[in-house]
Amino acid sequence: MTDAERQLRVDLAACYRLVALYGWDDLIFTHISARVPGPEHHFLINPYGMTFDEVTASSLVKIDLEGHKVVDSPYEINPAGFTIHSAIHAAREDAKCVLHTHSINGVAVSASKQGLLPISQQSIFALASLGYHDYEGVALHEGEKPRLVRDLGDKSFLMLRNHGLLTVGPTIADAFVFMYIFEAACTIQLRAQAAAADLIPIDPKIIAGAQMAARQVTRQAGGALAWPGLLRKLDRIDRSYRD
């Protein structure tokens, strides 16, 4: 195993632990994947059956785009996870990490015809790069892949109607921070709507400039600025994700 793959495994295991820590996991039924550096289209995904707070660097399963295990593992993979993640990794060279959740708030907003509303600072960053994909049932069919790829396009955020949220990023840190923003925007929206308040929409011109504003705020570093602190948080709780 190369040093780069070892670091990727640690970061991906950390991402699983963080998703559990923030309460976005759905027992064992969602998935996060990361492309392994190198000319082969191999990626890492969770061992099906482990809860996210159990995932470790060494337990991650390495597979190819056909779903075959590249390295022997006692664990299988989630077939729905393979369909979604293999489609995106095959189509988007820049999507080094694909993060998918079934969070309560995310699914609730995905079931709304209005989708994500421009009513919070968090929402503008998602809306600046957001696609929607209509529900086609549990993602088990090869035929859905082209439509999934089409609906994501070159965007970083995808709302899977009646299903959940998905983010992609050039790094694991970016995909996680994107999901943090996406989830926060959904939570704020539901609370604002529950208050029966007159919601104040944000000017579309502000949304159009959101990506530039994000780069300025993060000093061009994206998720990398927050990632070391998130790892320190995990290390204070439980360092076993590194094993």
Stockholm file with secondary structure:
# STOCKHOLM 1.0

chainA/1-243         MTDAERQLRVDLAACYRLVALYGWDDLIFTHISARVPGPEHHFLINPYGMTFDEVTASSLVKIDLEGHKVVDSPYEINPAGFTIHSAIHAAREDAKCVLHTHSINGVAVSASKQGLLPISQQSIFALASLGYHDYEGVALHEGEKPRLVRDLGDKSFLMLRNHGLLTVGPTIADAFVFMYIFEAACTIQLRAQAAAADLIPIDPKIIAGAQMAARQVTRQAGGALAWPGLLRKLDRIDRSYRD
#=GR chainA/1-243 SS CCHHHHHHHHHHHHHHHHHHHTTCCCTTCCEEEEECSSSSCCEEECCTTCCGGGCCTTTCEEECTTSCBSSCCSCCCCHHHHHHHHHHHHHCTTCCEEEEECCHHHHHHHTSTTCSCSCSHHHHHHHTTEEEECCCSSSCCGGGHHHHHHHHTTCSEEEETTTEEEEEESSHHHHHHHHHHHHHHHHHHHHHHHTTCCCCCCCHHHHHTHHHHHHHHTTTCGGGGTHHHHHHHHHHHCGGGGC
#=GC SS_cons         CCHHHHHHHHHHHHHHHHHHHTTCCCTTCCEEEEECSSSSCCEEECCTTCCGGGCCTTTCEEECTTSCBSSCCSCCCCHHHHHHHHHHHHHCTTCCEEEEECCHHHHHHHTSTTCSCSCSHHHHHHHTTEEEECCCSSSCCGGGHHHHHHHHTTCSEEEETTTEEEEEESSHHHHHHHHHHHHHHHHHHHHHHHTTCCCCCCCHHHHHTHHHHHHHHTTTCGGGGTHHHHHHHHHHHCGGGGC
//
